[in-house]
Amino acid sequence: MVGSTERKPLLIDFGFARLMESVEARDLADYVSAWQQVAPEAEPEYLELGTGVAGFAGPDCPITQAVGFGMEGPTVWEQIDKVEEFFGSRGAPSRFALCPMAHPSLLGELGRKGYVLTEFEDLLFKELGAGGAAEIDTGAEEVAVREIAAGESTIWAETAARGFTAVANPEREDVVLGLAAARRPGVSLFAAEVGGQMVATAALAVRGEVGTMFGAATLPEYRNRGAQTALTRGLLEAAAEAGCRIAVAGGVPGGVSHRNQERLGLRVAYTKVMVERTLA
């Protein structure tokens, strides 16, 4: 229509991927900085190289990885060597989370060095303001969703750890994941409650026009009751209110969270792969 102001849908192109990878890289740097406040004994540190960030918070920590590399043209081989030195000097295997739109030279060099694929993760997104999520029966009439106050971050982190690990008394390292998330700038924590008890967690990190949803975990005894669906709806609303144009989330292909996200209007932008080379 002539004169229409209707916004065109986002294109899943290199520009989109570069934005997503830059957001993830900066989020990783913020996560490590927050970890330094919460658990300095782990000696967390991060390294910036071009568009990429390598973060360390312990050899087995899930945030110990390199992201955002290969988005600025042919790979600078020295960058890979520096990342490997960064991880190796800290006793950690070298891990790269790779965007499929990264320059092919990065994958070629990592393959030459003997890296192996260890996991897949879909990046899902929803363009906010481009039509609401389908109306579905969540079965969550008893579930109340709210943004938690700063003083509740410890119980939020403990609930998240119990949901992730499915054990009543998770290790401190698992709780620190949530405590560090609460310290990150631009992050809001949300909880789902049943009868006044916190039973599920999620979080939203706002960076410019992008709202990243993460930290989804539900206590085992409260799963399949609509808590995460209700939380995701709340995060999408909060992201829109914060002025975000895009909401994104990571999901294991075929997983429960992945299916819930798709039911609420998110779709797969691309699939990332994690590659790793263990210490010699």
N, C-alpha and C positions, 0 to 999 in steps of 0.2 A: 504494500500500500504506500502511495506517495505521501511523504511527510510523516510516516509512522516513526515513533520513537522506541519501538519495541527493540529490546536488546538482543543481539544475535547470540546464539549459544556459543559457549567456549569451544575452541578447537583444541584437540589434544595433539599439539605440535611441539616443536622443540622449545618455543618460547614458554609454553605452559610447563613443560618438564623442567626447564631451567629455573623457573620460579619455584616450583615445588622442591627441587633439590636445594636451592639456596635457603629456603625456609627451614628445611630439615637440618641443613648444616649449621645454621645459626641456633636452632633449637638445641642441637647437640652441644654446642659451645656453652649455652646457658645452663644446660643440665649439668655439665661437668663443673661449672662455676658454683652452682647450688650444692653439688656434692661436696665441694671443698669446704663449705660452711657446715654441712651436716656430719660428714664423716671424713675429716682431714687425714685420719690415720691410713686411709686407703691411698693417699698421695695422688688424688685425681689431677689430671692435667689434660690440656688439649693443644693441638697443633694445627695452625691454619696454613694452608698452601693453596694459593689461587682461589678457586671457588670451593675447595674441599676443606673439611675439618676431620681430623682424627681425634677421637676422644678416648680417654682411659679412666676407669674407675675401679680397676681390679681385673685380673686376668680372665675371670669367669663372669664378669658383670655384663648384662645384656646391652649396656650402652657403650661398651668397649668395641668400637668399630670406626671405620672411615666412611664418610658419606659426602656426596656432592662432587666427587672427582669425575673428570672426563667431560665436563660441561663447557669447556672453554677452548675446544679444538683438540688437535693431536696431543696425546699425553706427553707431558714432560717426564722423561724416565726418572730424572732425579727426584721427582715427587714421590714415586713409588718407593725408591730407596730410602728416602727420609721417613716415610710412613713405617716401613719395615723396621728401621732403626728405632723409631719412636716406640713401637710396640715391643720389639725384641729386648730393648734395654730395660723394659718393665716386666719382663717375664710373661708376656701375653702373645698368643698367636696373632698373626696379621689378618685382619678381616676387612673386607670392602663390601658395602651395600651398593650394588650397581644399578643405575637407571638404564633401561634398554635403549634410551636415546643418547647415552654417552658416546663419545667418539669411539669407533671400533678399535682404535689403537690401544685403548686402555685394556679391553678384554683380551686382545691379542698378547699384550705384554704380560698380563697376569697369567694367561694360559702358558706362555713360554716359561714362566717362573715356577710352574707347578701348582698353582692354586686349584682347589677343587670346590665344586658347588655344594653348599650345605643346606640351603633352604630357599623357599620362595615367599614373597609377600606381595599381595596386591595393594596398590594405592587406589583407594576409592574416593570419589568426590561428588559433591552436589553443588550446583550453582544456585546460590540463595536468591530468592526473589524471582526465580524462573518457573514457579509452579510448586505447589505444596506436595508433600508426601502423600501417597495413596492412603485413604482412610482404611485402616485395618483394625480388627479386634485384637488388642494387645492382651486381653485378659488380665489387665493390671489395675482394676478398679481400686484394689486395696493398697496400691503402691503410691507413695507420695514422693515427689522429686523436689529437691531444693538445693540452692547453692549454700555451701557450708561457710561458717565463720572462721576467721584465722585461728582462733583458739581450739578448733576441732580438727586441725590438720593431723595430729597424732593418731586419733581414733580413725580418721579417714585412711591414713597410711597403713594402720594395722588391719583394717577391714580389707583394703585392697590386697595386702599380702596374703591374708587368709583366703581370699577369693582366688588369687593366682595359684597358690601352692596347694590349696585344698587340705591344709593342715591347721589344727587349732592353734599351735604355737610356732609360727614361722620364724626363721632365722632373722637376725638383725639386718643382714644384708638385703633381705627381701623387703623389710619395712623401710629401709633407707631409700629404696626406689621411690616410694611415695613421699617421704619426708623431703627429698630433694625436689621432687615435682612441685611441691607446695611452695618452695622458695624461688622457683623460676619466675622472672618478670613476665607479666602478661598472662599468667595462668590463673584460672578459676577452677575450684574444686566443687564437684557436685556429688550428691548422694541420693540413693533411693532408700526409703524407709518403709517398713511394714510394722504397724503398731508402735511407731516411735523408735524402732530399732533400725540402725543402719545395716542394710543387707547387701548393698551394691554400690560401686563407685565408678566415677568417670571424671574426666577433666577436659578443659578447653584451653588451648594456648592461642592467643590472638597475636598475629604478627602482620601488620598492614591489612591487606584485603583477604588474608587467609586465616581461617580458624581451624586449627588442628585438634581433632578429638582423639583422646588416648586415655589410658588408665582404666579401661573397662574391666571390671572384675565383680563377680557375684559369689556370695557365700554358697557352698555346695547345696545346702539344704533349702535354699531359696531360688534355685535355678528353674527355668521353664515356667516362671510366673510373671513374665513381662517386665521385669525390672530394667533390663538393659534396653529394651525397646523404648520404655518410658524415659530413661536417661538420655538416649540418643535424640529423642524428640526435644527434650529440654536443652541439650547442647546446640542443636540446630537453631532453636529460637534464640538462644543467648548469642550465638555467632552473628545472626542477622541483626540483633539489637546492637551489637558492638560495631556494626558497619562493615562486616566481612562480606565479600562477594562470593567467596568459595569456602566450603567446609570440606575437610579431607580427613581420612582415617586410614590406618593400615589394617589389613585383614589377611589371615591365613586362607588361601584358596579353599573354598568348600566348607570353611568353619562356621560355627554357629553365629559368631559376631558378624562374619561376612554376609551371611543370609539375612540377618536382622538389618544390617546397613542397606542392603539392596531393597528390602521391603519398604524402607523409608525414603527411597528415591536416590540413594547413592549408586553410582555405577563405576566400574573399573576404568581407570585411566590407563594404567600400565602395570606390568608385573615386574617387581624388582627381584634380584637374586643376590644372595649372600655367598661370597666366595672366601675361602680361608686357606692360609698356608701355616702349618704348625711350625713350631720352633725346630731348628736343626738339631 
